[in-house]
Amino acid sequence: MTMTEPTPPVDPVLQAALPAASAVDSPARNTWRRFLREPLGVAALVVLVSLVFVAVAAPLLADYPTGYGNAVLSPPSGANWFGTDSLGLDVYSEVVWGARQSLLVAAAASVIAIVFGTLLAVLGAYFRRLDAVISVVVDLTLSLPVLPLMILVAALIGPSTITIILVIAAFSWPEVTRVVRSQALAVVRLPYVDAARLMTSSPAWIIRRHVIPAVMPLILVSVVLTSSRAVLSAAGLAFLGLGDPNTWSWGRILYEAQQAGAMSTAWWLPMFPSLAIFLLVLASTLLSTAYNDARNPRRNKS
């Protein structure tokens, strides 16, 4: 009768540390850990989260600006933090409620542009015959003067929130397609994608399970940048009188100040909505830059 040697006991400390180490070493956790070392990126994230909070909690932060007020073109004071406009309305309330409309337009337009642009990018990368047609359309669209065409289309259709969203999305998707396509072309040539073609004949399954997850970091960056550009485009169209006249936005505040001839005399009217637009665009740019640096493996010093 033979006796087997007993298995040496596993150190409980080591056993508990193994899952933790594997979790810490995951790509997502490493990216988040490196992102937290970027002070500008963290500050940008705080600014964006704060702007989203202001937009969502607008009814709790200020009353909706409507009607007329008694103090016309009053400078910032304790009663009116951002002053009043030519109708006596509180500019602080206009900026708070304008954040809701501006971020809504930016989010909706960027989602439409990202979905449509990403779909064309991965289809063109996977089906090379289709890629030639998509590339021509993208290059042609990017060569067009965007702002005059936006103004023309918005003026012909009529000012409304839906119009602004569709117009901005229609001229934003080519940039997304060009950026995502460059990464998708490299992904479809990788060995594991070739192996997936041997497992299934469904291109939709391969694109959904392998190609799109590989280009997801670029999609996340495109969401942030497209949203900031959408805010600028929406503010520009609203400043020209092509925004939704029934809803306050940052661009409409500037438009009303320009129509009243108070842009130069009442400095607070253009300052606060412009500052909100500036903070959103700057925070979006810094956040995308910090995220790109964090997901770069060459920055991993561990």
C-alpha positions as CSV (number, residue, x, y, z in Angstrom):
1,M,0.0,0.0,0.0
2,T,1.5,3.2,-1.2
3,M,1.0,6.5,0.4
4,T,0.7,9.7,-1.6
5,E,2.5,12.8,-0.5
6,P,0.2,15.4,0.9
7,T,-0.4,18.5,-1.2
8,P,1.4,21.5,0.4
9,P,-1.1,24.0,1.7
10,V,-1.6,27.2,-0.3
11,D,-0.7,30.4,1.4
12,P,-4.0,32.2,2.0
13,V,-2.4,35.5,1.6
14,L,-1.0,34.5,-1.8
15,Q,-4.3,33.0,-2.8
16,A,-6.2,36.2,-2.0
17,A,-3.6,38.3,-3.8
18,L,-3.8,36.4,-7.1
19,P,-7.4,37.5,-8.1
20,A,-6.6,41.0,-7.0
21,A,-3.5,41.1,-9.1
22,S,-5.3,39.8,-12.2
23,A,-8.0,42.4,-11.7
24,V,-5.5,45.2,-11.3
25,D,-3.6,44.1,-14.4
26,S,-6.7,44.1,-16.6
27,P,-6.5,46.7,-19.5
28,A,-9.5,48.6,-18.3
29,R,-8.1,49.0,-14.8
30,N,-4.7,49.9,-16.0
31,T,-6.2,52.6,-18.3
32,W,-8.2,54.0,-15.4
33,R,-5.2,54.0,-13.1
34,R,-3.1,55.8,-15.6
35,F,-5.9,58.3,-16.3
36,L,-6.1,59.2,-12.6
37,R,-2.4,60.2,-12.9
38,E,-3.4,62.9,-15.4
39,P,-4.4,66.0,-13.4
40,L,-5.8,67.8,-16.5
41,G,-7.8,64.8,-17.5
42,V,-9.3,64.4,-14.1
43,A,-10.1,68.2,-13.9
44,A,-11.7,67.9,-17.4
45,L,-13.8,65.0,-16.2
46,V,-15.0,66.9,-13.2
47,V,-16.0,69.9,-15.4
48,L,-18.0,67.7,-17.8
49,V,-19.7,65.9,-15.0
50,S,-20.6,69.3,-13.4
51,L,-22.1,70.6,-16.6
52,V,-24.1,67.4,-17.1
53,F,-25.3,67.8,-13.5
54,V,-26.4,71.4,-14.1
55,A,-28.3,70.3,-17.2
56,V,-30.1,67.4,-15.5
57,A,-30.8,69.4,-12.3
58,A,-31.8,72.6,-14.0
59,P,-35.3,72.7,-12.4
60,L,-33.8,72.5,-9.0
61,L,-31.1,75.1,-9.6
62,A,-33.2,77.9,-11.3
63,D,-36.6,78.9,-12.4
64,Y,-37.3,78.7,-16.1
65,P,-36.7,82.3,-17.6
66,T,-39.9,83.5,-19.1
67,G,-41.9,86.7,-19.4
68,Y,-40.4,90.1,-18.4
69,G,-38.5,91.3,-15.4
70,N,-38.2,94.7,-13.6
71,A,-34.5,95.1,-13.7
72,V,-33.4,95.6,-17.3
73,L,-29.7,95.1,-18.2
74,S,-28.7,94.9,-14.5
75,P,-25.1,93.9,-13.9
76,P,-24.2,90.9,-11.7
77,S,-25.2,91.3,-8.1
78,G,-26.3,89.3,-5.1
79,A,-29.9,89.1,-6.5
80,N,-28.9,88.2,-10.0
81,W,-25.5,86.4,-10.0
82,F,-25.0,86.7,-13.8
83,G,-27.0,89.9,-14.2
84,T,-30.1,90.4,-16.3
85,D,-30.8,90.8,-20.1
86,S,-32.7,93.3,-22.1
87,L,-36.0,91.8,-21.0
88,G,-35.1,91.8,-17.3
89,L,-34.6,88.0,-17.2
90,D,-32.0,86.4,-15.0
91,V,-29.0,85.4,-17.1
92,Y,-28.1,82.7,-14.6
93,S,-31.4,81.0,-15.2
94,E,-30.8,81.3,-18.9
95,V,-27.4,79.7,-18.7
96,V,-28.6,76.9,-16.5
97,W,-31.5,76.0,-18.7
98,G,-29.4,76.6,-21.8
99,A,-27.0,73.9,-20.6
100,R,-29.9,71.4,-20.9
101,Q,-30.7,72.3,-24.4
102,S,-27.1,72.6,-25.6
103,L,-26.0,69.3,-24.1
104,L,-29.2,67.6,-25.4
105,V,-28.4,68.7,-29.0
106,A,-24.7,67.8,-28.6
107,A,-25.5,64.3,-27.2
108,A,-28.2,63.5,-29.7
109,A,-26.2,64.8,-32.7
110,S,-23.1,63.0,-31.6
111,V,-24.8,59.7,-31.0
112,I,-26.4,59.8,-34.5
113,A,-23.0,60.7,-36.1
114,I,-21.1,58.1,-34.1
115,V,-23.5,55.2,-34.9
116,F,-23.8,56.1,-38.6
117,G,-20.1,56.9,-39.0
118,T,-18.9,53.8,-37.2
119,L,-21.2,51.5,-39.1
120,L,-19.9,52.8,-42.4
121,A,-16.3,52.6,-41.2
122,V,-16.4,49.0,-40.1
123,L,-18.4,47.9,-43.2
124,G,-15.9,49.6,-45.5
125,A,-13.0,48.1,-43.6
126,Y,-14.5,44.6,-43.8
127,F,-15.9,44.7,-47.4
128,R,-13.1,46.3,-49.5
129,R,-15.3,46.8,-52.6
130,L,-17.6,48.9,-50.5
131,D,-14.7,50.8,-48.9
132,A,-13.9,52.5,-52.2
133,V,-17.4,54.0,-52.5
134,I,-17.4,55.0,-48.8
135,S,-14.0,56.6,-49.1
136,V,-15.1,58.8,-52.0
137,V,-18.3,59.9,-50.2
138,V,-16.3,60.7,-47.0
139,D,-13.6,62.7,-48.9
140,L,-16.3,64.6,-50.9
141,T,-18.3,65.4,-47.8
142,L,-15.2,66.6,-45.9
143,S,-14.2,68.9,-48.8
144,L,-17.6,70.8,-48.6
145,P,-17.9,74.1,-46.7
146,V,-19.7,72.8,-43.7
147,L,-20.9,76.0,-42.0
148,P,-22.5,77.6,-45.1
149,L,-24.3,74.3,-45.9
150,M,-25.5,74.0,-42.3
151,I,-26.9,77.5,-42.5
152,L,-28.6,76.8,-45.8
153,V,-30.2,73.5,-44.7
154,A,-31.3,74.9,-41.3
155,A,-32.8,78.0,-43.0
156,L,-34.7,76.0,-45.7
157,I,-36.1,73.4,-43.2
158,G,-36.9,75.9,-40.5
159,P,-35.5,76.4,-36.9
160,S,-36.2,73.6,-34.5
161,T,-34.4,71.3,-32.1
162,I,-34.8,68.3,-34.4
163,T,-33.6,70.3,-37.4
164,I,-30.4,71.4,-35.5
165,I,-29.7,67.8,-34.4
166,L,-30.1,66.3,-37.8
167,V,-28.1,69.1,-39.6
168,I,-25.2,68.8,-37.2
169,A,-25.2,65.0,-37.3
170,A,-25.3,65.0,-41.1
171,F,-22.1,67.0,-41.3
172,S,-20.3,65.3,-38.4
173,W,-20.3,61.6,-39.4
174,P,-17.6,61.8,-42.1
175,E,-14.9,62.7,-39.5
176,V,-15.9,59.8,-37.4
177,T,-15.8,57.4,-40.3
178,R,-12.4,58.5,-41.4
179,V,-10.9,58.1,-37.8
180,V,-12.5,54.7,-37.1
181,R,-11.9,53.3,-40.5
182,S,-8.1,53.7,-40.2
183,Q,-8.2,51.6,-37.1
184,A,-10.7,49.1,-38.4
185,L,-8.6,48.4,-41.5
186,A,-5.7,47.3,-39.3
187,V,-8.0,45.1,-37.1
188,V,-9.6,43.1,-40.0
189,R,-6.1,42.0,-41.0
190,L,-5.2,40.5,-37.6
191,P,-4.9,36.7,-37.2
192,Y,-7.7,36.3,-34.8
193,V,-10.2,37.9,-37.3
194,D,-8.9,35.4,-39.9
195,A,-9.5,32.6,-37.4
196,A,-13.0,34.0,-36.8
197,R,-13.8,33.7,-40.5
198,L,-13.0,30.0,-40.4
199,M,-15.4,29.6,-37.5
200,T,-18.4,31.4,-39.0
201,S,-19.5,32.8,-42.3
202,S,-21.5,35.6,-40.7
203,P,-19.8,39.0,-41.3
204,A,-22.2,40.6,-38.8
205,W,-21.1,38.3,-36.0
206,I,-17.4,38.9,-36.7
207,I,-17.9,42.7,-36.9
208,R,-20.0,42.7,-33.7
209,R,-17.8,40.4,-31.7
210,H,-14.3,41.4,-32.9
211,V,-14.1,44.5,-35.0
212,I,-16.3,46.9,-33.0
213,P,-14.8,46.1,-29.6
214,A,-11.3,46.6,-31.1
215,V,-12.1,50.1,-32.3
216,M,-14.2,51.0,-29.2
217,P,-11.5,53.3,-27.7
218,L,-11.6,55.5,-30.8
219,I,-15.3,55.5,-30.7
220,L,-15.3,56.8,-27.1
221,V,-12.8,59.6,-28.0
222,S,-15.0,60.5,-31.0
223,V,-18.1,60.8,-28.8
224,V,-16.3,63.4,-26.7
225,L,-14.9,65.4,-29.6
226,T,-18.0,65.2,-31.7
227,S,-20.1,66.4,-28.8
228,S,-17.9,69.5,-28.3
229,R,-18.1,70.3,-32.0
230,A,-21.8,69.9,-31.9
231,V,-22.1,72.4,-29.1
232,L,-20.1,74.9,-31.1
233,S,-22.2,74.3,-34.3
234,A,-25.5,74.5,-32.4
235,A,-24.3,77.8,-30.7
236,G,-23.3,79.2,-34.0
237,L,-26.6,78.4,-35.7
238,A,-28.5,79.7,-32.8
239,F,-26.5,82.9,-32.8
240,L,-27.5,83.4,-36.4
241,G,-31.1,83.0,-35.5
242,L,-31.5,79.4,-36.8
243,G,-31.9,77.7,-33.4
244,D,-35.1,76.7,-31.6
245,P,-36.8,80.0,-30.7
246,N,-38.9,78.3,-28.0
247,T,-36.1,76.9,-25.9
248,W,-33.2,78.6,-24.2
249,S,-29.7,77.6,-25.3
250,W,-26.3,79.2,-24.9
251,G,-26.4,80.3,-28.5
252,R,-29.8,81.8,-28.1
253,I,-28.5,83.9,-25.2
254,L,-25.9,85.4,-27.5
255,Y,-28.5,85.9,-30.2
256,E,-30.8,87.8,-27.9
257,A,-28.0,90.0,-26.7
258,Q,-26.9,90.7,-30.3
259,Q,-30.5,91.5,-31.3
260,A,-30.9,93.9,-28.3
261,G,-27.6,95.7,-29.2
262,A,-26.2,95.0,-25.8
263,M,-23.2,92.9,-26.7
264,S,-20.7,95.7,-26.1
265,T,-22.5,97.6,-23.3
266,A,-23.6,94.7,-21.1
267,W,-20.5,92.6,-20.9
268,W,-22.1,89.9,-18.8
269,L,-24.5,88.9,-21.5
270,P,-21.9,87.4,-23.9
271,M,-19.4,86.5,-21.2
272,F,-21.3,83.8,-19.2
273,P,-22.7,81.7,-22.1
274,S,-19.4,82.0,-24.0
275,L,-17.6,80.9,-20.8
276,A,-19.8,77.8,-20.6
277,I,-19.2,76.9,-24.2
278,F,-15.4,77.4,-23.7
279,L,-15.3,75.2,-20.6
280,L,-17.2,72.4,-22.4
281,V,-15.0,72.5,-25.5
282,L,-11.8,72.8,-23.5
283,A,-12.8,70.0,-21.0
284,S,-13.8,67.7,-23.9
285,T,-10.4,68.2,-25.7
286,L,-8.4,67.7,-22.5
287,L,-10.4,64.6,-21.6
288,S,-9.9,63.0,-25.0
289,T,-6.2,63.7,-24.9
290,A,-5.8,62.3,-21.4
291,Y,-7.7,59.2,-22.3
292,N,-5.6,58.6,-25.4
293,D,-2.4,59.0,-23.2
294,A,-3.8,56.6,-20.6
295,R,-4.7,53.8,-23.0
296,N,-1.3,54.0,-24.7
297,P,0.7,50.9,-23.6
298,R,4.0,52.8,-23.9
299,R,3.0,54.9,-20.9
300,N,2.6,51.9,-18.7
301,K,5.6,52.2,-16.4
302,S,4.6,49.3,-14.2
